Amino acid sequence: KTREVDGLKTMMILLNNWDDLKRNNKVLYTTDPTTNRSEARYVVTDLGGTLGRAAGLGGGRSKNDLKGFQSERFVRGIDKKGVVKFNYPVRPTKLGLFSIFYPPLFFREQRRAKSMRGIRVENAAWIGSQLSKLSDDQLRDSLRAAGYDRAATEAYVRTLSSRINQLNQLSQSQIAVRQRRLK
């Protein structure tokens, strides 16, 4: 497991991407023609289940839901092994537990939840430092390009900036506290 893979997982959690199917995320290998060095590029090809409430089957997950996105906690803390505890409840709950009667779906959801755990604090802090290089204007531009109106764009920028700040606090070994709802 690499810093970059943990960074990709952290970004998916940052966006509350609960639709993290393997076919939506790829690693492309490219060669720089000037140096002839090979480089891995991590690509997310579908952001459909993002910017809402993360949850497992039966848990009330949503997408493009500003209030749901703002109300979610992001970082809960750091465990004794140096792993970040994110609020990313994507295991089946409530009626979603009935998916046990269709084992392929149930076990896929279990594997999905498990694959997003174990992110090292230094790797989450690293991607936070990379994301902090994005200006608010760049975040605004990306949200406007996705079709969000001005009010939603501003609210998402505030929430995303707050989450990026929480990642940056991890590098200072500060445990993030419950995120307050941003207006």
C-alpha positions in Angstrom: 0.0 0.0 0.0 1.4 3.4 -1.0 1.0 6.9 0.2 -0.7 7.7 -3.1 -3.3 4.9 -2.7 -4.0 6.1 0.8 -4.3 9.6 -0.6 -6.8 8.5 -3.2 -8.9 6.7 -0.5 -8.7 9.8 1.7 -10.0 12.0 -1.2 -12.8 9.6 -1.8 -13.8 9.8 1.9 -13.4 13.6 1.8 -16.0 13.8 -1.0 -18.2 11.1 0.8 -17.9 8.9 -2.3 -19.9 5.8 -1.3 -20.0 4.6 -4.9 -16.3 3.5 -4.9 -16.6 0.6 -7.3 -13.4 -0.7 -8.7 -14.4 0.0 -12.3 -14.8 3.7 -11.4 -11.2 4.0 -10.1 -8.2 3.2 -12.2 -4.4 3.4 -12.1 -2.9 4.5 -15.4 0.8 4.1 -16.0 2.5 6.7 -18.2 6.0 7.3 -19.3 7.5 10.8 -19.3 9.0 11.2 -22.7 11.7 13.6 -21.5 13.0 11.4 -18.6 11.7 8.0 -19.7 10.5 7.4 -16.2 7.3 5.5 -15.6 4.7 7.1 -13.3 1.4 5.9 -11.9 -1.6 8.2 -12.3 -4.7 7.5 -10.1 -7.9 8.3 -11.9 -11.4 8.5 -10.6 -13.8 8.2 -13.6 -17.2 8.5 -11.9 -18.1 10.8 -9.0 -21.8 9.9 -9.1 -22.2 9.0 -5.4 -20.5 12.0 -3.9 -21.0 15.3 -2.1 -23.8 13.9 0.0 -24.2 11.6 2.9 -22.0 8.5 3.0 -23.7 5.4 4.2 -24.1 1.7 3.5 -27.0 -0.1 1.9 -30.1 0.9 4.0 -28.3 3.7 5.7 -29.8 6.7 4.0 -26.9 7.6 1.7 -27.3 10.5 -0.7 -25.5 12.3 -3.5 -25.4 16.0 -4.4 -27.0 16.6 -1.0 -25.5 19.8 0.5 -27.2 19.5 3.9 -26.2 15.8 4.1 -22.6 16.6 3.2 -22.3 19.5 5.6 -23.8 17.5 8.5 -21.3 14.6 8.2 -18.4 14.3 10.5 -15.1 13.8 8.7 -12.2 12.8 10.9 -13.1 11.2 14.2 -9.6 10.8 15.5 -6.4 8.6 15.3 -6.1 5.2 16.7 -3.1 3.8 18.7 -1.6 2.3 15.6 -1.5 5.7 13.7 -4.5 5.0 11.5 -7.0 7.7 10.9 -10.5 7.0 12.0 -12.8 8.6 9.5 -16.6 8.9 9.7 -17.3 6.7 6.7 -20.1 4.3 7.6 -20.5 2.4 4.3 -21.3 -1.1 5.7 -24.9 -2.3 5.2 -27.3 -1.2 8.0 -31.0 -1.4 8.7 -32.9 -2.8 5.7 -29.5 -3.1 3.9 -28.7 -6.0 6.1 -31.2 -8.0 4.1 -28.7 -8.0 1.3 -27.2 -11.0 3.2 -29.8 -13.0 1.3 -28.0 -12.0 -1.9 -24.4 -12.9 -0.9 -22.6 -11.4 -3.9 -24.0 -7.9 -3.1 -23.6 -8.3 0.7 -20.0 -9.4 0.5 -19.1 -6.7 -2.1 -20.4 -4.1 0.3 -18.4 -5.6 3.1 -15.2 -5.7 1.0 -15.9 -2.1 -0.1 -16.1 -0.9 3.5 -13.0 -2.9 4.5 -10.9 -1.5 1.6 -11.4 2.0 2.8 -9.9 1.4 6.3 -6.3 1.4 7.4 -5.2 4.9 6.1 -2.0 5.9 7.9 -2.1 9.4 9.5 1.0 10.5 7.6 -0.6 9.6 4.3 -3.8 11.4 5.1 -1.8 14.4 6.2 0.3 14.2 3.0 -2.8 14.4 0.7 -4.1 17.2 2.9 -1.0 19.1 2.2 -1.4 18.5 -1.5 -5.1 19.5 -1.4 -4.3 22.7 0.6 -2.5 24.0 -2.5 -5.9 24.3 -4.2 -7.2 27.8 -3.8 -10.9 28.5 -3.0 -11.2 29.9 -6.5 -10.0 26.6 -8.0 -12.5 24.7 -5.8 -15.3 27.2 -6.9 -14.4 26.7 -10.6 -14.6 22.9 -10.3 -18.0 23.1 -8.6 -19.3 25.7 -11.1 -18.1 23.5 -13.9 -20.2 20.7 -12.4 -23.3 22.9 -12.5 -23.7 24.0 -8.9 -25.2 27.4 -8.3 -23.4 30.1 -6.5 -24.9 29.5 -3.0 -24.2 25.7 -3.2 -20.7 26.3 -4.5 -19.9 28.6 -1.6 -21.2 26.2 0.9 -19.4 23.2 -0.6 -16.1 25.2 -0.7 -16.4 26.1 3.0 -17.1 22.4 3.9 -14.3 21.1 1.7 -11.8 23.7 3.0 -12.8 22.7 6.6 -12.2 19.0 5.8 -8.8 19.8 4.1 -7.9 21.7 7.2 -8.7 18.7 9.4 -6.3 16.6 7.3 -3.6 19.3 7.7 -4.1 19.2 11.5 -3.3 15.5 11.4 0.3 16.3 10.5 0.5 18.2 13.8 -0.8 15.2 15.6 -4.0 17.0 16.5 -7.0 14.8 16.7 -9.9 16.4 14.9 -12.9 17.3 16.9 -16.5 17.0 15.7 -17.0 19.2 12.8 -19.6 21.9 13.4 -22.2 22.4 10.8 -21.0 25.2 8.5 -23.4 27.8 7.2 
